[in-house]
């Protein structure tokens, strides 16, 4: 049985690009950006400064970590498992407040902050 309607791709494209639809897309993207800023840890502020809305045609996406100072964004988003940190340039590791230099550190892992995935969910719920 053949349906009595026809799919009109041009009409769908016109609808997606309609002014009201694009305004709604911008509103949701702005909500996602704001949620990402709220969720982002701000120890030094470099990562939160990279959060931005990117636009391509009718689409929008919120991204972060696209900066040489914030290459650690995936570790913040998805977390890390426990791991060992060893020095790469010197013979030992030392940081302000450490009792003495050490040869290695047993890092307990980092919890996932879900900055972008959580922001997308928050924006969708609020839309």
HUHU-V804927 format. One record per residue. RES is the residue in one small letter. D_CENTER is the distance of its C-alpha to the mean C-alpha in whole Angstrom. Layout:
res=RES d_center=D_CENTER
res=RES d_center=D_CENTER
This chain:
res=x d_center=47
res=x d_center=45
res=x d_center=43
res=x d_center=44
res=x d_center=41
res=x d_center=39
res=x d_center=36
res=x d_center=35
res=x d_center=32
res=x d_center=33
res=x d_center=33
res=x d_center=29
res=x d_center=28
res=x d_center=30
res=x d_center=28
res=x d_center=25
res=x d_center=25
res=x d_center=28
res=x d_center=27
res=x d_center=26
res=x d_center=24
res=x d_center=22
res=x d_center=22
res=x d_center=21
res=x d_center=18
res=x d_center=17
res=x d_center=18
res=x d_center=15
res=x d_center=12
res=x d_center=14
res=x d_center=13
res=x d_center=10
res=x d_center=9
res=x d_center=12
res=x d_center=10
res=x d_center=7
res=x d_center=9
res=x d_center=12
res=x d_center=10
res=x d_center=9
res=x d_center=12
res=x d_center=14
res=x d_center=16
res=x d_center=17
res=x d_center=14
res=x d_center=13
res=x d_center=10
res=x d_center=10
res=x d_center=12
res=x d_center=9
res=x d_center=7
res=x d_center=9
res=x d_center=10
res=x d_center=12
res=x d_center=15
res=x d_center=17
res=x d_center=20
res=x d_center=20
res=x d_center=16
res=x d_center=13
res=x d_center=10
res=x d_center=7
res=x d_center=5
res=x d_center=5
res=x d_center=7
res=x d_center=10
res=x d_center=13
res=x d_center=15
res=x d_center=15
res=x d_center=11
res=x d_center=12
res=x d_center=11
res=x d_center=7
res=x d_center=8
res=x d_center=11
res=x d_center=9
res=x d_center=7
res=x d_center=10
res=x d_center=13
res=x d_center=16
res=x d_center=19
res=x d_center=22
res=x d_center=23
res=x d_center=26
res=x d_center=25
res=x d_center=28
res=x d_center=29
res=x d_center=28
res=x d_center=30
res=x d_center=33
res=x d_center=35
res=x d_center=33
res=x d_center=30
res=x d_center=30
res=x d_center=29
res=x d_center=30
res=x d_center=31
res=x d_center=32
res=x d_center=36
res=x d_center=36
res=x d_center=34
res=x d_center=33
res=x d_center=33
res=x d_center=30
res=x d_center=28
res=x d_center=27
res=x d_center=23
res=x d_center=23
res=x d_center=19
res=x d_center=16
res=x d_center=15
res=x d_center=11
res=x d_center=10
res=x d_center=7
res=x d_center=5
res=x d_center=3
res=x d_center=7
res=x d_center=9
res=x d_center=8
res=x d_center=9
res=x d_center=12
res=x d_center=13
res=x d_center=13
res=x d_center=15
res=x d_center=17
res=x d_center=18
res=x d_center=19
